Amino acid sequence: MAGPILNAVKPLVGLIPEIKQPKEGEVQFRDRILWTAVALFIFLVCCQIPLFGILSSESADPFYWLRVIMASNRGTLMELGISPIVTSSMIMQLLAGAKFIVFDNNDKDDQKLFNSAQKLFGVIFTIGQAVVYVISGMYGAPSELGFGVCLLIVIQLVIAGIIVLLLDELLQKGYGLGSGISLFIATNICETILWKSISPTTINSGNGTEFEGALVALFHLLATRSDKVRALRIAFYRTHLPNVTSLIATVVVFAVVIYFQGFRITVPIQNKRGEKNGYPIKLFYTSNIPIILQSALVSNLYFISQTLHSRFSTNFIVRLLGDWRVNEYTGGQSIPVGGLCYYLSPPTSFRHIAADPLHTVIYIVFMLGSCALFSRYWIHLSNSAPEDVARQLKEQELTIAGARPHQTKARLSRYIYTAAAFGGLCIGALSVFADFLGAIGSGTGILLAVTIIYQYYETIAKEQEKNGFSLLDW
């Protein structure tokens, strides 16, 4: 039975638009691929439509380092990206885990009410974040914009946020493949990697005209410089723009993560007739959820810190949270140089690691610890804990081979808790590894992209096996 908080918001839930749940088998696989493509197209179009009424979006960007992961685009309708959805989801799940929000996970009505409440809080967070963006002066001083324009900008951001919510719900309810959040993150990251590899944009940084794209720059430098060894050195190791070493590191990280995706243990199960099968438990048991939650936590911390620093830069408490300075190599964006935000940000190079080992140690401990904790905690919030899996097996009249029915939970606990904690630890370690190598798009971004693409590969493979359908049949 739903608790007092869910019952209190129940009258408001009906105000939020909802996607109707399709019947079993109603949406064919081809239609799901089509709806997925449509959702992605809408998202990409919104990423290119500038906000109407803004004076400027050239000021320091609090989300500069996390826009790729949050699937947002500065100065456009997708300014907020998936940040409000992920933040509201994280807070709601944490409140449910702490029993502040009470509901029966096995009751479909309670589940529906909780999901609707989560959407409602997503809209509330969208409104709140949009208002803070405008008040903080990200689009120009509110006094210069005027109340009408400020309200118009907020309305645009809120409508775009609701569109993202509905697109995510459209895919998750079975009309498409996967979830909107995962699809938008992977697309944004892949777009960034591709652009930084082949971008034709030219930049003059004092060493002559160079191309932004790492591969384009490599061929251009070899073709125009007489000293080929120096040209190769610049192409592979330049620090102010994407380089070939970073591109190679990105490919290496992709390969390593795909390799780890294959790690799993299969628990033998059987039905009453003695027919045996296997229940796979992956090393990445909670998939990319730990890194998404960790990214949402850090992105909100960065936003709060940089907003406060822009107004109260001399305040001791504000500087303790984060001290920010403009970096010429990041297009005039601010980077943390002190305080908590600095120690939670990845080291930028091996030279940086050697110069400040304490920063490196704190960052590694934070990444590994937070990912392991989020992963370990998430299984209880996503109905994938040992007791949940044991109940599902019991409902299907399945038992673990060689174990009595009452021993199922204990046997599963041995594997699931280990996979959740150690898998989260490995995800954090891979992200750190990618950051240290200097992979394009950040270690977290690469990890998210690979895990999401692999999930889509598995989903499509299962559908093809189930329905005997091939993409080549189109």
C-alpha positions as a Markdown table, in Angstrom:
| # | Residue | x | y | z |
|---|---|---|---|---|
| 1 | Met | 0.0 | 0.0 | 0.0 |
| 2 | Ala | 1.3 | 3.5 | -0.9 |
| 3 | Gly | 2.6 | 5.7 | 1.9 |
| 4 | Pro | 1.4 | 9.2 | 2.8 |
| 5 | Ile | 3.9 | 11.0 | 0.5 |
| 6 | Leu | 2.7 | 9.1 | -2.7 |
| 7 | Asn | -0.9 | 9.5 | -1.6 |
| 8 | Ala | -0.4 | 13.3 | -1.1 |
| 9 | Val | 0.9 | 13.7 | -4.7 |
| 10 | Lys | -1.6 | 11.4 | -6.2 |
| 11 | Pro | -4.1 | 14.2 | -7.2 |
| 12 | Leu | -1.3 | 16.0 | -9.1 |
| 13 | Val | -0.1 | 12.9 | -11.0 |
| 14 | Gly | -3.0 | 13.2 | -13.5 |
| 15 | Leu | -1.7 | 16.6 | -14.6 |
| 16 | Ile | 1.4 | 15.0 | -16.2 |
| 17 | Pro | 1.0 | 13.6 | -19.7 |
| 18 | Glu | 1.5 | 9.9 | -20.0 |
| 19 | Ile | 2.3 | 7.3 | -22.7 |
| 20 | Lys | -0.2 | 4.5 | -22.9 |
| 21 | Gln | 1.2 | 1.0 | -22.2 |
| 22 | Pro | 1.0 | -1.2 | -25.4 |
| 23 | Lys | -0.5 | -4.6 | -25.2 |
| 24 | Glu | 1.8 | -7.7 | -25.4 |
| 25 | Gly | 2.9 | -8.1 | -29.0 |
| 26 | Glu | 1.1 | -5.0 | -30.2 |
| 27 | Val | 4.3 | -3.3 | -31.3 |
| 28 | Gln | 6.3 | -5.2 | -33.8 |
| 29 | Phe | 10.1 | -5.2 | -33.8 |
| 30 | Arg | 10.4 | -3.1 | -37.0 |
| 31 | Asp | 8.0 | -0.5 | -35.5 |
| 32 | Arg | 10.1 | -0.4 | -32.3 |
| 33 | Ile | 13.2 | 0.4 | -34.4 |
| 34 | Leu | 11.3 | 3.1 | -36.2 |
| 35 | Trp | 10.0 | 4.7 | -33.0 |
| 36 | Thr | 13.5 | 4.6 | -31.6 |
| 37 | Ala | 14.8 | 6.4 | -34.7 |
| 38 | Val | 12.0 | 9.0 | -34.5 |
| 39 | Ala | 12.8 | 9.6 | -30.8 |
| 40 | Leu | 16.4 | 10.1 | -31.6 |
| 41 | Phe | 15.6 | 12.4 | -34.5 |
| 42 | Ile | 13.4 | 14.6 | -32.3 |
| 43 | Phe | 16.2 | 14.8 | -29.7 |
| 44 | Leu | 18.8 | 15.7 | -32.3 |
| 45 | Val | 16.6 | 18.4 | -33.8 |
| 46 | Cys | 16.0 | 19.9 | -30.3 |
| 47 | Cys | 19.8 | 19.9 | -29.8 |
| 48 | Gln | 20.1 | 22.3 | -32.8 |
| 49 | Ile | 17.2 | 24.7 | -32.1 |
| 50 | Pro | 18.6 | 27.8 | -30.2 |
| 51 | Leu | 16.7 | 29.2 | -27.3 |
| 52 | Phe | 14.7 | 32.3 | -28.3 |
| 53 | Gly | 15.3 | 35.4 | -26.4 |
| 54 | Ile | 18.8 | 34.8 | -24.9 |
| 55 | Leu | 21.3 | 37.6 | -25.1 |
| 56 | Ser | 24.4 | 35.4 | -24.9 |
| 57 | Ser | 25.5 | 31.9 | -24.0 |
| 58 | Glu | 29.2 | 32.7 | -24.1 |
| 59 | Ser | 29.7 | 33.0 | -20.3 |
| 60 | Ala | 31.4 | 30.3 | -18.3 |
| 61 | Asp | 29.5 | 27.0 | -18.4 |
| 62 | Pro | 29.0 | 25.2 | -15.1 |
| 63 | Phe | 28.2 | 22.0 | -17.0 |
| 64 | Tyr | 31.0 | 22.2 | -19.5 |
| 65 | Trp | 32.7 | 19.0 | -18.3 |
| 66 | Leu | 29.5 | 17.0 | -18.0 |
| 67 | Arg | 27.4 | 18.1 | -21.0 |
| 68 | Val | 28.5 | 15.0 | -23.0 |
| 69 | Ile | 27.3 | 12.7 | -20.3 |
| 70 | Met | 24.2 | 14.6 | -19.5 |
| 71 | Ala | 23.2 | 14.7 | -23.2 |
| 72 | Ser | 22.8 | 18.5 | -23.2 |
| 73 | Asn | 23.7 | 21.2 | -25.7 |
| 74 | Arg | 24.5 | 24.8 | -24.6 |
| 75 | Gly | 22.1 | 27.5 | -25.6 |
| 76 | Thr | 19.6 | 25.1 | -27.3 |
| 77 | Leu | 16.3 | 23.5 | -26.2 |
| 78 | Met | 18.4 | 20.6 | -24.9 |
| 79 | Glu | 20.2 | 22.9 | -22.5 |
| 80 | Leu | 19.1 | 20.8 | -19.5 |
| 81 | Gly | 19.5 | 17.4 | -21.3 |
| 82 | Ile | 18.6 | 14.4 | -19.1 |
| 83 | Ser | 19.9 | 16.0 | -15.9 |
| 84 | Pro | 16.5 | 16.7 | -14.3 |
| 85 | Ile | 15.3 | 13.2 | -15.1 |
| 86 | Val | 18.3 | 11.5 | -13.7 |
| 87 | Thr | 18.4 | 13.8 | -10.6 |
| 88 | Ser | 14.8 | 13.2 | -9.8 |
| 89 | Ser | 15.1 | 9.5 | -10.3 |
| 90 | Met | 18.1 | 9.3 | -8.1 |
| 91 | Ile | 16.5 | 11.3 | -5.3 |
| 92 | Met | 13.2 | 9.3 | -5.5 |
| 93 | Gln | 15.0 | 6.0 | -5.5 |
| 94 | Leu | 17.2 | 7.0 | -2.5 |
| 95 | Leu | 14.1 | 8.2 | -0.6 |
| 96 | Ala | 12.4 | 4.9 | -1.4 |
| 97 | Gly | 15.4 | 3.0 | -0.2 |
| 98 | Ala | 15.5 | 5.0 | 3.0 |
| 99 | Lys | 11.8 | 4.2 | 3.5 |
| 100 | Phe | 10.8 | 7.9 | 3.4 |
| 101 | Ile | 8.6 | 7.0 | 0.5 |
| 102 | Val | 6.7 | 3.8 | 1.1 |
| 103 | Phe | 5.1 | 1.6 | -1.6 |
| 104 | Asp | 4.7 | -2.0 | -2.4 |
| 105 | Asn | 7.0 | -3.0 | -5.2 |
| 106 | Asn | 4.9 | -6.1 | -6.0 |
| 107 | Asp | 1.7 | -4.0 | -6.4 |
| 108 | Lys | 1.2 | -2.8 | -10.0 |
| 109 | Asp | -0.9 | 0.2 | -8.9 |
| 110 | Asp | 1.8 | 1.2 | -6.4 |
| 111 | Gln | 4.5 | 0.8 | -9.0 |
| 112 | Lys | 2.5 | 2.9 | -11.4 |
| 113 | Leu | 1.9 | 5.6 | -8.8 |
| 114 | Phe | 5.6 | 5.7 | -7.9 |
| 115 | Asn | 6.7 | 6.0 | -11.5 |
| 116 | Ser | 4.1 | 8.8 | -12.1 |
| 117 | Ala | 5.3 | 10.6 | -9.0 |
| 118 | Gln | 8.9 | 10.3 | -10.3 |
| 119 | Lys | 7.8 | 11.9 | -13.5 |
| 120 | Leu | 6.1 | 14.7 | -11.6 |
| 121 | Phe | 9.2 | 15.4 | -9.6 |
| 122 | Gly | 11.2 | 15.3 | -12.9 |
| 123 | Val | 9.0 | 18.1 | -14.2 |
| 124 | Ile | 9.4 | 20.0 | -10.9 |
| 125 | Phe | 13.2 | 19.6 | -11.1 |
| 126 | Thr | 13.1 | 20.8 | -14.7 |
| 127 | Ile | 11.2 | 24.0 | -13.7 |
| 128 | Gly | 13.6 | 24.6 | -10.8 |
| 129 | Gln | 16.7 | 24.1 | -12.8 |
| 130 | Ala | 15.4 | 26.3 | -15.7 |
| 131 | Val | 14.6 | 29.1 | -13.2 |
| 132 | Val | 18.0 | 28.8 | -11.6 |
| 133 | Tyr | 19.7 | 28.9 | -15.0 |
| 134 | Val | 17.9 | 32.2 | -15.9 |
| 135 | Ile | 18.4 | 33.9 | -12.5 |
| 136 | Ser | 22.1 | 33.0 | -12.4 |
| 137 | Gly | 22.6 | 35.0 | -15.6 |
| 138 | Met | 23.6 | 32.2 | -18.0 |
| 139 | Tyr | 21.8 | 33.9 | -20.8 |
| 140 | Gly | 22.4 | 37.5 | -19.8 |
| 141 | Ala | 21.5 | 39.6 | -16.8 |
| 142 | Pro | 17.8 | 39.1 | -15.9 |
| 143 | Ser | 17.4 | 42.9 | -15.5 |
| 144 | Glu | 18.5 | 43.3 | -19.2 |
| 145 | Leu | 16.4 | 40.4 | -20.4 |
| 146 | Gly | 13.2 | 41.6 | -18.7 |
| 147 | Phe | 10.6 | 39.5 | -16.9 |
| 148 | Gly | 8.7 | 38.5 | -20.1 |
| 149 | Val | 11.8 | 37.1 | -21.9 |
| 150 | Cys | 13.0 | 35.3 | -18.7 |
| 151 | Leu | 9.6 | 33.6 | -18.4 |
| 152 | Leu | 9.7 | 32.7 | -22.1 |
| 153 | Ile | 13.2 | 31.1 | -21.7 |
| 154 | Val | 11.9 | 29.1 | -18.7 |
| 155 | Ile | 8.8 | 27.9 | -20.6 |
| 156 | Gln | 11.0 | 26.7 | -23.5 |
| 157 | Leu | 13.3 | 24.8 | -21.2 |
| 158 | Val | 10.3 | 23.2 | -19.3 |
| 159 | Ile | 8.6 | 22.1 | -22.6 |
| 160 | Ala | 11.8 | 20.6 | -23.9 |
| 161 | Gly | 12.3 | 18.8 | -20.5 |
| 162 | Ile | 8.8 | 17.4 | -20.7 |
| 163 | Ile | 9.5 | 16.2 | -24.3 |
| 164 | Val | 12.6 | 14.4 | -23.1 |
| 165 | Leu | 10.5 | 12.8 | -20.3 |
| 166 | Leu | 7.9 | 11.6 | -22.8 |
| 167 | Leu | 10.5 | 10.3 | -25.3 |
| 168 | Asp | 12.1 | 8.3 | -22.5 |
| 169 | Glu | 8.8 | 6.9 | -21.4 |
| 170 | Leu | 7.8 | 6.1 | -25.0 |
| 171 | Leu | 10.9 | 3.8 | -25.4 |
| 172 | Gln | 10.8 | 2.3 | -21.9 |
| 173 | Lys | 7.1 | 1.3 | -22.3 |
| 174 | Gly | 7.9 | -0.9 | -25.3 |
| 175 | Tyr | 7.3 | 1.3 | -28.3 |
| 176 | Gly | 11.0 | 1.5 | -28.8 |
| 177 | Leu | 14.3 | -0.2 | -27.8 |
| 178 | Gly | 16.0 | 0.5 | -24.5 |
| 179 | Ser | 15.5 | 3.9 | -22.8 |
| 180 | Gly | 15.6 | 7.4 | -24.0 |
| 181 | Ile | 18.2 | 8.4 | -21.4 |
| 182 | Ser | 20.6 | 5.7 | -22.6 |
| 183 | Leu | 19.9 | 6.4 | -26.3 |
| 184 | Phe | 20.6 | 10.2 | -25.9 |
| 185 | Ile | 23.7 | 9.7 | -23.8 |
| 186 | Ala | 25.3 | 7.2 | -26.3 |
| 187 | Thr | 24.4 | 9.5 | -29.3 |
| 188 | Asn | 25.9 | 12.6 | -27.6 |
| 189 | Ile | 29.1 | 10.8 | -26.7 |
| 190 | Cys | 29.5 | 9.2 | -30.1 |
| 191 | Glu | 28.9 | 12.5 | -31.8 |
| 192 | Thr | 31.6 | 14.1 | -29.7 |
| 193 | Ile | 34.1 | 11.4 | -30.4 |
| 194 | Leu | 33.4 | 11.6 | -34.1 |
| 195 | Trp | 33.6 | 15.3 | -34.2 |
| 196 | Lys | 36.9 | 15.5 | -32.3 |
| 197 | Ser | 38.3 | 12.9 | -34.7 |
| 198 | Ile | 37.4 | 14.5 | -38.1 |
| 199 | Ser | 36.4 | 18.1 | -37.3 |
| 200 | Pro | 37.4 | 20.4 | -40.2 |
| 201 | Thr | 37.3 | 23.5 | -37.9 |
| 202 | Thr | 40.6 | 25.4 | -38.0 |
| 203 | Ile | 42.2 | 27.0 | -34.9 |
| 204 | Asn | 45.3 | 29.2 | -34.7 |
| 205 | Ser | 46.9 | 28.6 | -31.3 |
| 206 | Gly | 50.2 | 30.3 | -32.0 |
| 207 | Asn | 51.8 | 27.3 | -33.7 |
| 208 | Gly | 50.2 | 28.0 | -37.1 |
| 209 | Thr | 46.8 | 26.9 | -38.3 |
| 210 | Glu | 45.7 | 23.5 | -37.0 |
| 211 | Phe | 42.6 | 21.4 | -37.6 |
| 212 | Glu | 40.5 | 20.5 | -34.5 |
| 213 | Gly | 39.9 | 16.9 | -35.6 |
| 214 | Ala | 42.8 | 14.6 | -34.6 |
| 215 | Leu | 42.8 | 12.6 | -37.8 |
| 216 | Val | 42.4 | 15.6 | -40.1 |
| 217 | Ala | 45.2 | 17.4 | -38.2 |
| 218 | Leu | 47.5 | 14.3 | -38.6 |
| 219 | Phe | 47.3 | 14.3 | -42.4 |
| 220 | His | 47.3 | 18.1 | -42.6 |
| 221 | Leu | 50.5 | 18.4 | -40.5 |
| 222 | Leu | 52.2 | 15.7 | -42.4 |
| 223 | Ala | 51.3 | 17.3 | -45.7 |
| 224 | Thr | 52.3 | 20.9 | -44.7 |
| 225 | Arg | 55.2 | 20.6 | -42.4 |
| 226 | Ser | 58.7 | 19.9 | -43.7 |
| 227 | Asp | 59.9 | 18.3 | -40.4 |
| 228 | Lys | 57.8 | 15.2 | -40.5 |
| 229 | Val | 59.0 | 13.9 | -37.0 |
| 230 | Arg | 57.9 | 17.2 | -35.4 |
| 231 | Ala | 54.6 | 17.1 | -37.3 |
| 232 | Leu | 54.0 | 13.5 | -35.9 |
| 233 | Arg | 54.9 | 14.7 | -32.4 |
| 234 | Ile | 52.5 | 17.6 | -32.6 |
| 235 | Ala | 49.7 | 15.4 | -34.0 |
| 236 | Phe | 50.2 | 12.7 | -31.3 |
| 237 | Tyr | 50.9 | 14.8 | -28.3 |
| 238 | Arg | 49.4 | 18.3 | -28.7 |
| 239 | Thr | 47.7 | 19.3 | -25.4 |
| 240 | His | 45.4 | 22.1 | -26.5 |
| 241 | Leu | 43.4 | 20.1 | -29.0 |
| 242 | Pro | 42.3 | 16.5 | -29.6 |
| 243 | Asn | 45.4 | 14.4 | -30.5 |
| 244 | Val | 46.0 | 11.0 | -32.1 |
| 245 | Thr | 47.1 | 9.4 | -28.8 |
| 246 | Ser | 43.7 | 10.3 | -27.3 |
| 247 | Leu | 42.0 | 8.7 | -30.2 |
| 248 | Ile | 44.0 | 5.5 | -29.9 |
| 249 | Ala | 43.3 | 5.5 | -26.1 |
| 250 | Thr | 39.6 | 5.8 | -26.9 |
| 251 | Val | 39.7 | 2.7 | -29.2 |
| 252 | Val | 41.7 | 0.8 | -26.5 |
| 253 | Val | 39.1 | 1.7 | -23.8 |
| 254 | Phe | 36.3 | 0.6 | -26.2 |
| 255 | Ala | 38.0 | -2.8 | -26.7 |
| 256 | Val | 38.7 | -3.3 | -22.9 |
| 257 | Val | 35.1 | -2.5 | -21.9 |
| 258 | Ile | 33.6 | -4.8 | -24.6 |
| 259 | Tyr | 36.0 | -7.5 | -23.3 |
| 260 | Phe | 34.7 | -7.1 | -19.7 |
| 261 | Gln | 31.1 | -7.1 | -20.9 |
| 262 | Gly | 31.5 | -10.8 | -21.6 |
| 263 | Phe | 32.4 | -11.7 | -18.0 |
| 264 | Arg | 29.5 | -13.5 | -16.4 |
| 265 | Ile | 28.7 | -16.6 | -14.3 |
| 266 | Thr | 25.8 | -18.9 | -15.1 |
| 267 | Val | 23.8 | -20.3 | -12.2 |
| 268 | Pro | 22.3 | -23.7 | -13.1 |
| 269 | Ile | 18.5 | -23.7 | -12.6 |
| 270 | Gln | 15.9 | -26.4 | -13.2 |
| 271 | Asn | 12.1 | -26.8 | -13.3 |
| 272 | Lys | 9.9 | -29.4 | -11.7 |
| 273 | Arg | 10.5 | -31.9 | -14.5 |
| 274 | Gly | 14.3 | -31.7 | -14.0 |
| 275 | Glu | 14.9 | -29.7 | -17.3 |
| 276 | Lys | 18.0 | -27.6 | -16.7 |
| 277 | Asn | 18.9 | -24.1 | -17.9 |
| 278 | Gly | 21.1 | -21.3 | -16.8 |
| 279 | Tyr | 20.6 | -17.9 | -15.1 |
| 280 | Pro | 23.4 | -15.6 | -16.2 |
| 281 | Ile | 24.8 | -13.0 | -13.7 |
| 282 | Lys | 27.0 | -10.5 | -15.4 |
| 283 | Leu | 30.1 | -8.8 | -13.9 |
| 284 | Phe | 28.4 | -5.5 | -14.7 |
| 285 | Tyr | 25.3 | -6.6 | -12.9 |
| 286 | Thr | 23.8 | -3.1 | -12.6 |
| 287 | Ser | 25.1 | -2.1 | -16.1 |
| 288 | Asn | 25.9 | 1.6 | -16.4 |
| 289 | Ile | 23.6 | 2.8 | -13.6 |
| 290 | Pro | 26.4 | 3.5 | -11.0 |
| 291 | Ile | 28.3 | 5.8 | -13.4 |
| 292 | Ile | 25.1 | 7.6 | -14.4 |
| 293 | Leu | 24.1 | 8.3 | -10.8 |
| 294 | Gln | 27.7 | 9.3 | -10.0 |
| 295 | Ser | 27.7 | 11.7 | -13.0 |
| 296 | Ala | 24.4 | 13.2 | -11.9 |
| 297 | Leu | 25.8 | 13.7 | -8.4 |
| 298 | Val | 29.0 | 15.4 | -9.6 |
| 299 | Ser | 27.2 | 17.5 | -12.2 |
| 300 | Asn | 24.8 | 19.0 | -9.6 |
| 301 | Leu | 27.7 | 19.6 | -7.3 |
| 302 | Tyr | 29.7 | 21.4 | -10.1 |
| 303 | Phe | 26.7 | 23.5 | -11.0 |
| 304 | Ile | 26.1 | 24.6 | -7.4 |
| 305 | Ser | 29.8 | 25.3 | -6.8 |
| 306 | Gln | 30.4 | 27.3 | -9.9 |
| 307 | Thr | 27.2 | 29.3 | -9.5 |
| 308 | Leu | 28.1 | 30.3 | -6.0 |
| 309 | His | 31.7 | 31.0 | -7.0 |
| 310 | Ser | 30.6 | 33.4 | -9.7 |
| 311 | Arg | 28.9 | 35.5 | -7.0 |
| 312 | Phe | 30.8 | 34.9 | -3.8 |
| 313 | Ser | 34.3 | 34.1 | -5.1 |
| 314 | Thr | 36.0 | 35.4 | -1.9 |
| 315 | Asn | 33.9 | 33.5 | 0.6 |
| 316 | Phe | 35.8 | 30.8 | 2.4 |
| 317 | Ile | 33.0 | 28.2 | 2.4 |
| 318 | Val | 32.4 | 28.7 | -1.3 |
| 319 | Arg | 36.1 | 28.3 | -2.1 |
| 320 | Leu | 36.2 | 25.2 | 0.1 |
| 321 | Leu | 33.4 | 23.7 | -2.1 |
| 322 | Gly | 35.2 | 24.7 | -5.3 |
| 323 | Asp | 37.7 | 27.4 | -6.5 |
| 324 | Trp | 37.3 | 28.0 | -10.3 |
| 325 | Arg | 39.6 | 29.6 | -12.9 |
| 326 | Val | 39.2 | 30.3 | -16.6 |
| 327 | Asn | 41.3 | 28.0 | -18.8 |
| 328 | Glu | 42.3 | 29.3 | -22.2 |
| 329 | Tyr | 42.5 | 25.8 | -23.7 |
| 330 | Thr | 38.8 | 25.0 | -22.9 |
| 331 | Gly | 37.4 | 27.9 | -24.9 |
| 332 | Gly | 37.3 | 30.3 | -21.9 |
| 333 | Gln | 35.5 | 27.8 | -19.7 |
| 334 | Ser | 36.2 | 27.5 | -16.0 |
| 335 | Ile | 37.9 | 24.5 | -14.4 |
| 336 | Pro | 38.2 | 23.7 | -10.7 |
| 337 | Val | 41.7 | 24.5 | -9.3 |
| 338 | Gly | 40.9 | 24.0 | -5.6 |
| 339 | Gly | 38.3 | 22.8 | -3.1 |
| 340 | Leu | 36.2 | 19.7 | -3.1 |
| 341 | Cys | 35.2 | 20.0 | -6.8 |
| 342 | Tyr | 38.9 | 20.0 | -7.8 |
| 343 | Tyr | 39.6 | 16.7 | -5.9 |
| 344 | Leu | 36.5 | 15.1 | -7.5 |
| 345 | Ser | 37.6 | 16.0 | -11.0 |
| 346 | Pro | 39.9 | 13.7 | -13.1 |
| 347 | Pro | 43.6 | 14.6 | -13.5 |
| 348 | Thr | 44.2 | 16.1 | -16.9 |
| 349 | Ser | 47.6 | 14.4 | -17.7 |
| 350 | Phe | 50.3 | 12.1 | -16.3 |
| 351 | Arg | 52.3 | 15.3 | -15.5 |
| 352 | His | 49.4 | 16.4 | -13.4 |
| 353 | Ile | 49.3 | 13.0 | -11.7 |
| 354 | Ala | 53.0 | 13.3 | -10.8 |
| 355 | Ala | 52.6 | 16.9 | -9.6 |
| 356 | Asp | 49.6 | 16.3 | -7.3 |
| 357 | Pro | 49.4 | 12.6 | -6.2 |
| 358 | Leu | 46.9 | 13.5 | -3.4 |
| 359 | His | 44.4 | 14.7 | -6.0 |
| 360 | Thr | 44.9 | 11.5 | -8.0 |
| 361 | Val | 44.4 | 9.3 | -4.9 |
| 362 | Ile | 41.3 | 11.1 | -3.7 |
| 363 | Tyr | 39.8 | 11.0 | -7.2 |
| 364 | Ile | 40.4 | 7.2 | -7.6 |
| 365 | Val | 39.0 | 6.5 | -4.1 |
| 366 | Phe | 35.9 | 8.6 | -4.9 |
| 367 | Met | 35.3 | 7.0 | -8.3 |
| 368 | Leu | 35.7 | 3.4 | -7.1 |
| 369 | Gly | 33.9 | 3.9 | -3.8 |
| 370 | Ser | 30.9 | 5.8 | -5.2 |
| 371 | Cys | 30.4 | 3.4 | -8.1 |
| 372 | Ala | 30.6 | 0.4 | -5.9 |
| 373 | Leu | 28.2 | 1.9 | -3.3 |
| 374 | Phe | 25.7 | 3.0 | -6.0 |
| 375 | Ser | 25.8 | -0.4 | -7.7 |
| 376 | Arg | 25.4 | -2.3 | -4.4 |
| 377 | Tyr | 22.5 | -0.1 | -3.3 |
| 378 | Trp | 20.8 | 0.0 | -6.7 |
| 379 | Ile | 20.0 | -3.7 | -6.8 |
| 380 | His | 17.5 | -3.2 | -3.9 |
| 381 | Leu | 15.8 | -0.3 | -5.7 |
| 382 | Ser | 15.5 | -2.0 | -9.1 |
| 383 | Asn | 14.0 | -5.4 | -8.0 |
| 384 | Ser | 17.2 | -7.2 | -8.9 |
| 385 | Ala | 18.4 | -8.1 | -5.3 |
| 386 | Pro | 18.8 | -11.8 | -4.4 |
| 387 | Glu | 15.3 | -11.9 | -2.7 |
| 388 | Asp | 13.7 | -10.4 | -5.8 |
| 389 | Val | 15.4 | -12.9 | -8.2 |
| 390 | Ala | 14.5 | -15.8 | -5.8 |
| 391 | Arg | 10.9 | -14.7 | -5.8 |
| 392 | Gln | 10.8 | -14.5 | -9.6 |
| 393 | Leu | 12.3 | -18.0 | -9.9 |
| 394 | Lys | 9.7 | -19.3 | -7.5 |
| 395 | Glu | 6.9 | -17.7 | -9.4 |
| 396 | Gln | 8.2 | -19.5 | -12.5 |
| 397 | Glu | 8.5 | -22.8 | -10.5 |
| 398 | Leu | 12.3 | -22.8 | -11.0 |
| 399 | Thr | 15.0 | -23.7 | -8.5 |
| 400 | Ile | 18.8 | -23.7 | -8.4 |
| 401 | Ala | 20.1 | -27.2 | -9.4 |
| 402 | Gly | 21.4 | -29.0 | -6.3 |
| 403 | Ala | 19.8 | -26.7 | -3.8 |
| 404 | Arg | 16.6 | -26.8 | -1.9 |
| 405 | Pro | 14.0 | -24.1 | -2.6 |
| 406 | His | 14.6 | -22.3 | 0.7 |
| 407 | Gln | 18.3 | -22.1 | -0.1 |
| 408 | Thr | 17.8 | -20.2 | -3.3 |
| 409 | Lys | 18.2 | -16.7 | -1.8 |
| 410 | Ala | 21.4 | -17.6 | 0.1 |
| 411 | Arg | 22.9 | -19.1 | -3.1 |
| 412 | Leu | 22.0 | -16.1 | -5.2 |
| 413 | Ser | 23.3 | -13.7 | -2.6 |
| 414 | Arg | 26.7 | -15.2 | -2.9 |
| 415 | Tyr | 26.9 | -14.2 | -6.6 |
| 416 | Ile | 24.7 | -11.1 | -6.9 |
| 417 | Tyr | 26.1 | -9.1 | -4.0 |
| 418 | Thr | 29.6 | -9.8 | -5.2 |
| 419 | Ala | 28.8 | -9.0 | -8.9 |
| 420 | Ala | 27.0 | -5.7 | -7.8 |
| 421 | Ala | 29.9 | -4.4 | -5.6 |
| 422 | Phe | 32.8 | -5.7 | -7.6 |
| 423 | Gly | 31.1 | -4.8 | -10.9 |
| 424 | Gly | 30.6 | -1.2 | -9.7 |
| 425 | Leu | 34.2 | -1.1 | -8.6 |
| 426 | Cys | 35.4 | -2.3 | -12.1 |
| 427 | Ile | 33.2 | 0.3 | -13.8 |
| 428 | Gly | 34.8 | 3.0 | -11.6 |
| 429 | Ala | 38.3 | 1.6 | -12.3 |
| 430 | Leu | 37.7 | 1.5 | -16.1 |
| 431 | Ser | 36.5 | 5.1 | -16.0 |
| 432 | Val | 39.6 | 6.2 | -14.1 |
| 433 | Phe | 41.8 | 4.1 | -16.6 |
| 434 | Ala | 40.2 | 5.9 | -19.5 |
| 435 | Asp | 40.7 | 9.4 | -17.9 |
| 436 | Phe | 44.3 | 8.7 | -17.2 |
| 437 | Leu | 44.9 | 7.6 | -20.9 |
| 438 | Gly | 43.2 | 10.8 | -22.0 |
| 439 | Ala | 40.4 | 9.2 | -24.0 |
| 440 | Ile | 38.2 | 11.5 | -26.0 |
| 441 | Gly | 34.9 | 12.3 | -24.3 |
| 442 | Ser | 36.1 | 11.4 | -20.8 |
| 443 | Gly | 36.4 | 8.0 | -19.2 |
| 444 | Thr | 32.9 | 8.1 | -17.9 |
| 445 | Gly | 31.5 | 9.1 | -21.3 |
| 446 | Ile | 33.4 | 6.3 | -23.1 |
| 447 | Leu | 32.2 | 3.7 | -20.5 |
| 448 | Leu | 28.6 | 4.8 | -20.8 |
| 449 | Ala | 28.7 | 4.8 | -24.6 |
| 450 | Val | 30.2 | 1.3 | -24.8 |
| 451 | Thr | 27.8 | -0.2 | -22.2 |
| 452 | Ile | 24.8 | 1.4 | -23.9 |
| 453 | Ile | 25.7 | 0.3 | -27.4 |
| 454 | Tyr | 26.4 | -3.3 | -26.1 |
| 455 | Gln | 22.9 | -3.3 | -24.4 |
| 456 | Tyr | 21.3 | -2.4 | -27.7 |
| 457 | Tyr | 23.3 | -5.1 | -29.5 |
| 458 | Glu | 22.1 | -7.7 | -27.0 |
| 459 | Thr | 18.5 | -6.4 | -27.2 |
| 460 | Ile | 18.5 | -6.6 | -31.0 |
| 461 | Ala | 20.2 | -10.0 | -31.0 |
| 462 | Lys | 17.5 | -11.4 | -28.6 |
| 463 | Glu | 14.7 | -10.0 | -30.7 |
| 464 | Gln | 16.2 | -11.5 | -33.8 |
| 465 | Glu | 16.5 | -14.9 | -32.1 |
| 466 | Lys | 13.0 | -14.7 | -30.6 |
| 467 | Asn | 11.2 | -13.6 | -33.8 |
| 468 | Gly | 13.5 | -14.9 | -36.5 |
| 469 | Phe | 13.9 | -11.4 | -37.8 |
| 470 | Ser | 17.0 | -9.9 | -39.3 |
| 471 | Leu | 17.8 | -6.2 | -40.0 |
| 472 | Leu | 18.9 | -7.4 | -43.4 |
| 473 | Asp | 15.3 | -8.3 | -44.2 |
| 474 | Trp | 14.4 | -4.6 | -44.5 |
